[in-house]
């Protein structure tokens, strides 16, 4: 999980034209149906919840929020920006 977060920080500093311009970090509470994950989503204990590329459905979003209430996801989720 630490490696994933470090990679996110590095890619966010990559500047225009890098992958950071194609994705956004969104707080878990602000995720919405239809968003597509740009990175795997993990719980704070390191449990992989969803894979990169997953398009959030109502069912997936409900599961994420239930997990978040039981075991807070401390980092924002990386999602692809709308074109």
Residue pairs with C-beta under 8 A, 6 or more apart in sequence:
1 42
1 46
4 39
4 40
4 42
5 75
8 25
8 39
8 75
8 78
11 18
11 19
11 20
11 23
12 20
12 25
13 20
14 20
19 38
21 81
22 38
22 80
22 81
23 38
23 39
23 78
23 79
23 80
23 81
24 78
24 79
24 81
25 75
25 76
25 77
25 78
25 79
26 35
26 76
26 77
26 78
26 79
27 76
27 77
28 64
28 65
28 68
28 73
28 76
28 77
29 65
29 68
31 56
31 61
31 64
31 77
31 79
32 56
32 61
33 56
33 57
33 58
33 61
34 55
34 56
35 55
35 56
35 79
35 80
36 53
36 54
36 55
36 56
36 79
36 80
37 50
37 51
37 52
37 53
37 54
37 56
37 77
37 78
37 79
37 80
38 52
38 78
38 79
38 80
39 52
39 77
39 78
40 48
40 50
40 51
40 52
41 48
41 49
41 50
41 54
41 64
41 73
41 77
42 48
42 49
42 73
43 49
43 67
43 71
43 73
44 71
44 72
44 73
44 74
45 71
49 63
49 64
49 67
49 73
50 60
50 64
54 60
56 64
64 73
67 73
